[in-house]
Amino acid sequence: MNYKDKLEKMRASIPLTEEVECPECKKKFYDEWNLVSLATLNFCLLCANRNLDKETIKEKYNVNKQ
């Protein structure tokens, strides 16, 4: 059994969840951290770190300085 067959078997055994696609990199995500990032910034975590500066991210997440 090669890697592709093994991967397909694993994917078939994973319960179906709603996946969301990042508009930048076109990868699909279903974990909660990337879903929060996609909903807030319209980027997955990786794309947000590559394309946005810290101030923009803080504004979107309403991070207050203390």
Backbone bond lengths (Angstrom), bond angles and torsions (degrees), N, CA, C in turn:
res aa  C-N    CA-C-N  psi(-1)  N-CA   C-N-CA  omega(-1)  CA-C   N-CA-C  phi
1 M - - - 1.456 - - 1.532 108.05 -
2 N 1.308 115.90 126.30 1.450 118.86 -179.38 1.530 111.02 -89.77
3 Y 1.301 115.46 176.89 1.464 121.45 -175.39 1.524 112.33 -60.70
4 K 1.326 117.63 -42.00 1.472 120.91 -178.29 1.523 111.34 -62.05
5 D 1.325 116.99 -43.77 1.465 120.83 178.67 1.529 111.16 -63.23
6 K 1.323 115.82 -41.76 1.453 120.91 179.54 1.538 110.45 -63.95
7 L 1.308 116.32 -42.64 1.461 121.64 179.28 1.525 111.03 -63.05
8 E 1.311 117.42 -42.90 1.461 121.45 178.77 1.532 111.38 -63.75
9 K 1.334 116.98 -39.65 1.462 120.36 177.61 1.526 110.76 -64.58
10 M 1.332 116.65 -40.44 1.461 120.18 178.59 1.524 110.81 -64.74
11 R 1.317 116.99 -43.92 1.464 120.98 179.56 1.524 111.26 -62.68
12 A 1.311 116.99 -36.77 1.463 120.82 179.63 1.524 110.96 -67.96
13 S 1.322 117.81 -28.30 1.461 120.62 -178.48 1.532 112.77 -85.42
14 I 1.319 117.49 -15.42 1.464 120.59 179.36 1.527 108.96 -76.18
15 P 1.330 117.00 134.31 1.462 118.36 178.14 1.532 111.33 -61.83
16 L 1.307 115.21 147.15 1.455 119.28 -178.39 1.525 110.14 -69.45
17 T 1.318 115.48 130.11 1.457 121.64 175.47 1.514 107.40 -131.96
18 E 1.296 114.78 161.83 1.456 118.44 177.88 1.522 108.73 -78.61
19 E 1.301 115.99 123.37 1.456 120.83 178.48 1.522 108.66 -102.60
20 V 1.329 115.21 145.13 1.456 121.15 178.93 1.516 107.47 -118.73
21 E 1.315 115.78 136.08 1.457 121.17 -177.20 1.525 110.40 -96.33
22 C 1.308 115.92 135.63 1.461 121.68 175.43 1.530 107.80 -75.55
23 P 1.325 118.00 128.21 1.467 119.66 -179.06 1.528 113.24 -68.38
24 E 1.313 117.45 -20.08 1.460 121.17 -177.97 1.529 112.04 -83.54
25 C 1.337 116.59 -57.08 1.470 120.02 -174.26 1.527 113.49 -98.88
26 K 1.345 117.42 -8.67 1.469 124.00 177.77 1.527 113.90 66.94
27 K 1.337 117.91 15.31 1.464 120.48 174.81 1.515 108.90 -85.08
28 K 1.325 116.45 153.00 1.460 121.70 -179.01 1.520 109.78 -103.05
29 F 1.330 115.64 138.96 1.458 121.62 -177.94 1.510 110.76 -130.64
30 Y 1.331 115.66 150.83 1.456 120.63 174.89 1.526 111.74 -137.12
31 D 1.347 118.20 -2.08 1.456 119.39 179.08 1.532 109.94 -78.78
32 E 1.324 116.00 151.77 1.464 119.64 -170.51 1.519 113.71 -64.68
33 W 1.320 119.46 -32.62 1.467 120.40 -177.80 1.520 111.34 -69.47
34 N 1.313 117.07 -42.57 1.465 119.54 177.18 1.523 111.00 -69.78
35 L 1.328 118.20 -33.98 1.463 120.46 177.68 1.524 110.92 -65.09
36 V 1.320 117.51 -40.55 1.469 120.60 176.97 1.524 109.93 -63.93
37 S 1.326 116.32 -43.71 1.464 120.48 179.23 1.526 111.40 -63.91
38 L 1.323 116.97 -41.84 1.465 120.44 178.93 1.527 111.25 -65.15
39 A 1.318 117.35 -39.03 1.461 120.55 -179.28 1.529 111.20 -70.27
40 T 1.318 116.83 -36.23 1.456 120.78 -175.33 1.523 112.64 -86.86
41 L 1.312 116.75 -46.90 1.469 121.69 -172.65 1.522 113.82 -105.97
42 N 1.320 117.15 -11.34 1.459 122.92 -174.36 1.530 111.83 63.71
43 F 1.332 116.28 28.06 1.455 124.70 175.52 1.524 107.92 -140.60
44 C 1.334 117.10 150.46 1.459 119.48 169.55 1.535 106.77 -72.70
45 L 1.319 117.63 171.85 1.462 120.29 -177.44 1.520 112.42 -59.86
46 L 1.310 116.62 -42.35 1.461 120.27 -178.80 1.525 111.30 -63.44
47 C 1.326 117.28 -47.27 1.470 120.70 179.89 1.524 111.55 -67.01
48 A 1.332 117.05 -36.33 1.464 120.32 178.04 1.522 110.29 -62.88
49 N 1.315 116.77 -42.44 1.473 119.49 178.86 1.516 111.96 -68.06
50 R 1.306 117.27 -31.01 1.470 120.59 179.53 1.525 112.55 -78.64
51 N 1.333 117.34 -36.90 1.459 120.59 -167.11 1.530 115.66 -107.39
52 L 1.315 118.10 -16.13 1.458 120.08 -176.36 1.521 110.64 -116.99
53 D 1.327 115.67 146.97 1.456 118.63 175.11 1.529 109.92 -86.41
54 K 1.320 116.57 167.29 1.462 120.98 -175.11 1.522 112.26 -61.48
55 E 1.305 118.04 -37.22 1.466 120.98 -178.23 1.526 111.50 -64.36
56 T 1.313 117.57 -41.31 1.459 121.18 178.16 1.524 110.46 -62.90
57 I 1.324 116.20 -42.71 1.466 120.62 179.51 1.530 109.90 -64.20
58 K 1.329 117.63 -43.23 1.465 121.27 179.23 1.519 111.07 -62.13
59 E 1.326 116.98 -40.42 1.473 120.87 178.68 1.524 111.01 -61.67
60 K 1.307 117.32 -45.92 1.457 121.89 -177.40 1.522 112.24 -65.97
61 Y 1.343 116.71 -36.53 1.455 120.96 -179.44 1.523 112.37 -89.60
62 N 1.326 117.28 0.94 1.473 122.31 -179.15 1.520 112.14 55.12
63 V 1.321 116.04 49.11 1.452 120.98 179.30 1.521 108.23 -83.95
64 N 1.307 116.47 122.28 1.467 121.43 179.59 1.511 110.10 -97.35
65 K 1.318 115.96 137.83 1.471 119.79 175.14 1.516 108.70 -73.82
66 Q 1.327 115.36 140.92 1.466 119.22 -179.46 1.482 111.20 -124.72
